[in-house]
Amino acid sequence: MELDIERFEGLKALLNDVSTKTREELEARILEFACITQVAKDVSSTLKLEECLKILADRIADLLSVERISLMLLDPGTRELVIKMSKGLDESIAKQTRIKLGEGVAGWIAKEGKPLLLTDIDKDHRFMKKDSGYKTNSLLSVPLKVKDKVIGVINVNNKVKEGVFKEDDLNVLMAISELAAIAIENARLHEEVKALDNMKSNFISNVSHELRSPLTSIKESVSLLLDEVSGSLNADQKKYLEIAKRNIERLSRLIDDLLDLAKIESGKTDMRRLFINIVTIAEDAVSSFEVLAGNKNITLGIRVNPPVIKVWADPDKLTQALSNLIDNAIKYSPKDSSVMVEVIDKRGVVEVSVSDNGIGISEENINRLFDKFNRLEDAIQNRVKGTGLGLAITKELIQLHGGEISVESKPEEGSRFCFTLPKDLRKR
């Protein structure tokens, strides 16, 4: 195990003033401390629970020279200890083992929150042998605790030299458990949050799919009525059907946004890697909004430098991201103003920006601008329609390309949204 011992050189300097025996003991303690610190560093290097536990088991085996280790975590639902990682233990036993609080040595450790060193497991009434893999009768068992709350237990057995565990071994294992418990809890919480996010994304995706079919049918029926296929309509009837059609279209956009976001967050979005001219993508996006801009007498322009900027990217996702920004800029800009799109080659990256003369964003609101379902007060007051998902989706799409997005804005002066992309998506 590679150690980072430079920080302990100052302590070693003190050893010159003590006896040989004391110096050897201190050197051993310093090395021991270095090893424990390194174990904690290694275990904290990942947020994947299984990987975290495997690293811990491997490091304990190396440090204490043991062949058998079981790392047990407390199931919050059943309040039982379950083996999540083991070394030298039969796999079928590891999968089947579930220990209640107070049951056996591990159950006693979890209930009492105290460490235990056994020199002869045959003489302890709490110990229950479930297999014949024990080479020695000495056992170490310590709790994994976070803020005095037991989250699991570490069991260690079978010293390589078939000796008996000593107090020093127990102290080392206790020190490791105190440092490792926090890393394990963080990894577990991270995975729980990730699982909840996946459940949420799947729920949103399923509900959105279920809503899409009947909504499409309603939309077609309203369109047929407006086309007077089934008979003529009076002015009021047309007015109410037009209102229904606009709200159906708004709901359709919300469903599309929810599906896009669910795909991105669940990692199910396919990324194409095509060698494209991003200037063409920008020009096409600008052209598609000319009518919308014209309705508000907004001058929509584009500046590029140079006229051809080749990048490896997904053209559809870039179009969607840029379209979201242009659409927002037009929505939030007053009549007779301007919106400018710029595409600039900056060596290893390309910079794309959309600037407007709109209502702007206050400094305190910029930090939550890319939050999902976020509708700023300015947007609500100005009656700008939206789902609050467009910018969140745009940010996700840019990050899928390995890029970054930022915004500069002042109230009543306008905003400038800018994203940068690496030119070669194949390196992602």
N, C-alpha and C positions, 0 to 999 in steps of 0.2 A: 504494500500500500504506500503510495507516494505521499510524503509528508511535507508540510510547509512549516519548517522549524526556525526560520530566520528570526521570528519575533521573540524566541526564547534565548537568544544569544546573550542578552543582558543578564538573565538569571544564571547562565553558566559561568559568567565572570565571577560570581560570588562564591563559586565552589573552590576557588584557589585558596580560600582562607579557612577551610574546614578539613577535618581528617579524611583519610582515604576512604574509610568505611562510610562516613556520613556523605562524602561526595558521591560515592557510588549509589547510595540510596536516593540522593537528590536528583542525580542524573536519570535514574530509573523513573522517578516521579515526573520529571520534566518530559521525558519521552512519552510516558503514559498520558500525560495531559495533552501533549501534541497529538497523539493518536486519537484520543477522545474528541478533540476539537476537529480533527480531520474527518472523523466519522460523521459528526454533526454537519459539517460542510457538505460532504458527499450526499447525505440523506436529504438535505435541503435543496439539492441541485435540480430536483424535478417536482412537478405537481401531479404526476401520474402515480396513483396509490400503489399499484402493483410493483412498479419500478422502484419506488421509494422503499417499500418493504423488502424487496430483493437485495437492494444495496445494503440495507441495515443488517439483514441476515448474513450476507457475505462478509461484511466488515466485522461483525461479532465473532464469526467463525475464525477469521484470521487473527483477531486481537486476543481472544481467549483460548485459541487452539482447541476448538471443540468440533464435534461432528454432527451433533443433533441440536437443532434450534426450532422452536415453533413460536411464531408471532401471532397472537390472538387479539382480535378486536371485539369490543362489546357491541352486539346488535342492539340498537336503540329500541327497536320494536319488541323483541322477545326477551331482552335483558339477559341474553346468553352469550357466552364467549365462543367465537368461531375462529378456526385457524385460517388465516388469510395468506400466510407464507410459511414454508417450513424447509428445513434441510435435514436429510438423514432420517426422515419419517416416511413410513409407508403412505403412499398417495391416497389409498382407500380410507385409511384411518383419518388422515387429515381432512378429507371431504366430509366424513360422517360425524366427526367430533363436534359436539355442542355441549358446553358445560354451563350449568346454571350458577348464579351467584351463590357462594358458600359451598359449592360442591367441589370436592377434590382440592388439590393444592392451588391450581390456577383460579378456581372459584373463590377460594379463601383469600388469595392475593387481591382479586378484584373487589371483593366485599370489604376487606379490611384496609386496602390501600397500602399495605406494608410489604417490604421485600422479605425473601426467605432463602436461607442457605441450609440445605439438607446434606448431611454427610452420609446418611444411610436411609434411602427411601423406603426400605422394607420395614423400618421401625416407626414410620410415620403413618398414623391411621388415615390421614387425609389423602394419601397417594393411592391411585388405582392404576395398576399396570394393565394396559390394553394390548400389549404386544411384547415380543421378546427381544426387542432391539436395543435394550439397555446394557451397555458394556460395563458401566460403573454405577454404583448406588448413590453417587453424589449428584445433587441437582441445585441449580440456581433458578429462582423465579422472582421477577420484579414487576411492579405495576408501571404502566404507561399512564402518566397523569398530566393533565392540562388544567392549571388553576385548581388543584386539589380534587379534580374530577377524574376518576379512572376511566380511560377509554380503551384499555387493553392490558395485556400481560405478555411479557417475554419469558419464555422457558428455555433453559440451556442445560444440556446433558452431554455425556460421553466425551470427556477430555481425551485428546489424542494420546497422551501419555498415561491414560487410565489412572489418573491420580484423583485426589479429593479436592474439591473447590475450597478456597480460603477466603477470609474476609476481604483481602485485596481484590480478588476476582469479583466479589459481590459489589464492592465500591465502584469498580470500573463499570460494571453493568448498570448500576444505578445512575452513574454520571451520564452514560450513553442514553439511557431511557429518558432521563429528564430533558436532554437536548433533542432527542429524536421524536418525542411525543408531540411537540409543537409542529414539526415538519409533517408528521403523519396526519395530524388533525387538519392541517391546512390542505394537504393533498385530498383527504377524504371530503372536506367541505367543497373543494374545487370540483371534484367529480360529482357531488350531489347537485351543485348548481348547474353543472354541465348537463346532467341528466334531466333536471327540471326544464332547462332551456330547450332540450330536444323534445321533451313532452309538449312544451308550449308550441314549438314550431310545428310539430306533427298535428297538434290539435287545430292550429290556425290553418294549416294546409288542408286538412280534411274538411273543416267547416267551409272554407272558401270554395273548395271543389263542389261541395254539396249545394252551395248557394248559387254557383255559376249557372247551372243548367236551368233551374226555374226562372232565374233572372233573365236569361237569354230569351226564354219563351215569352216572358212579360214584355220585354223590349220589342220583340217582333210583333206582338199583338198590338201594342200601342202605335207602332209605326204603320201597321195596316189600317188602323182606325184613322190616323192622321192623313193617310193617303186616300181616305174616303172609299176604301174598297167595299165596305159593307153599307155605304150610304153617306149622304152629305151631312156635314156638321155645321152647327151654328158657331158664332164667334166665341161664346163662353165655353162651349165644349172643346174647341180647338185650344183655347187658352189653358184650360185645366190639363189637357193631354200633353201640351208642350211642357208644362211644369212637371208632370209625371215623367216625361221622357228625359228632361234634364237631370232629375234626381236619380233615375235609373242609370244614366250614364255616369253620374258621380259615384254611385254605389259600385258600378262595374270597375271604375278606376281604383276604388278602394280595395276591391277583391284582388285585382291584378297586382296592386302594390303589396298586399299581404302575402300573396303567393310568391312574389319575387323575394321578399324579405325572408320568408320561411325557407325557401330554397337556399339562399345565401347563408343563413345562420346555421342550417343543418349540414352545410358542406356538400350539398347535392348539386351545386351549380357547376355545369361543365364550362371550362375555359378553353376557347379555341386560341391557337397561336398562329396568326397569319401575319405575313409581312405586308403591311399596308402603309399608304400615305395618309397620315393623320390629318393633314390639311384638307384632303377630300372629305373625310368624315365630318370635319368642322363646317366646311362649305355646304354640305348636304343638310346638316342639322340647321344651319342658319336659313337656308332656302325653305325648309319645311315650316318655319315660323314667320315667314314674311307676311302672310295674310293676317295672322293674329296681331302682329306688330302694327300692320297697316290700319287695322280697325281702331287703334288708339293713336294713330298718327305718330307712332314711335319709329325713329330711324334705327334700323337694325343693320349694323355693319360688321365687317371682319377684317382683321389685319394679320398677315402671316409673314414670317421671316425664318427661312427662305420659303419659296412656294412648294417645295417638296421636302417633307420630313418623314422618313421611313422609320417605322417602329414595328416590333413584334407584339401584337396585341389582339384582343377580341373586339372586332369592329362593332358588333351588335351591342355589347356592354358599354363600350365607349360612347356610342351614339345615345344610348339610354341615359348615361351619366351627364353628358353634355346637354342633352335635350331638357333634362330636369332643371339644370342651371339656367338655361335660356328661358324656359317657360316661367320659372320663378322671377327672373329679372323683368320680364314683360308684365307679369301680374302685379308686381310691386312698384312699377314705374308709372308716373303720371302721364297724361296725354301730352303730346308734343315734346317728348324727351328723347333720349337715345340709349341704346344698348350696344355695347361693343364686345365682340369676341376676338381674342388674340391667341395666336399659336406661335410659339417661339422655340427655336432650336437652341438648347443650352448644353452643347456637347453631349455628355452622357445621358442627359434627361431632356424631355420636352415639357414645356410649360404651357398650360392652357388656362386662360382666364376669361371670365364674363363680368363685365362692369356695367353698372346702371346708375341712373340718377333718381332712384326711388326713395322710399320712406326711410331706408337705413335701419340699422340695428343698434341698440344701446349696448355699451360695453358689458354690462352685467348679463345680457341675454346671449351674447356670442358663445359663451361656454356651453350652453345647452341647445344651441342651434341644431346640432346633428342628432339630438335625442329623438327616439321614436315617439310618434304621436304628439310631438311638441308643437303647439300653436302659440306663437308669441302674441302678446297683448296688442301690439301694433297691427298685426295681421287681422286680428279679430275686429278691432276698431275700424279698420279700413275695409272690412267686409271682403277680404280676399279669400276665396274658396281654396280648400286644400285638405289633404288627409293628415298632414304632419308626418308623412313617411318619405316624401321625395328626397329630402336631403340626407336622411338616414340611409336610404338605398344607394344614393350617389356615393356617399362615403364608403360603404361596403364594396361597391363596384370598383372604386379607385384603389382601395386596399387590396382587392383581389389581384390587381395588376402590380402590386408592390409599390404603389404610389401614395402620395399624401395630399390632403386637401386642407385649405385654410381660407380665412375670410378677413377682409379689412372693411370696416364700415363705420359710418357716423350717422346719427339720426338726422333726417331731412337732407342729407347730402348724397346718399346712395351707398352702394356696396360693391365690392370686388371679390368674387369667388375665384380662387386659383387652385389648380391641382397640377402636380408634377408626376411624370411617369418615367420609369426607366425605359430605355429604348428597346431592350431585349427581354421580353417576357419569358423566353425559353430558359433564362437563368433562375426563374422562380421555382 
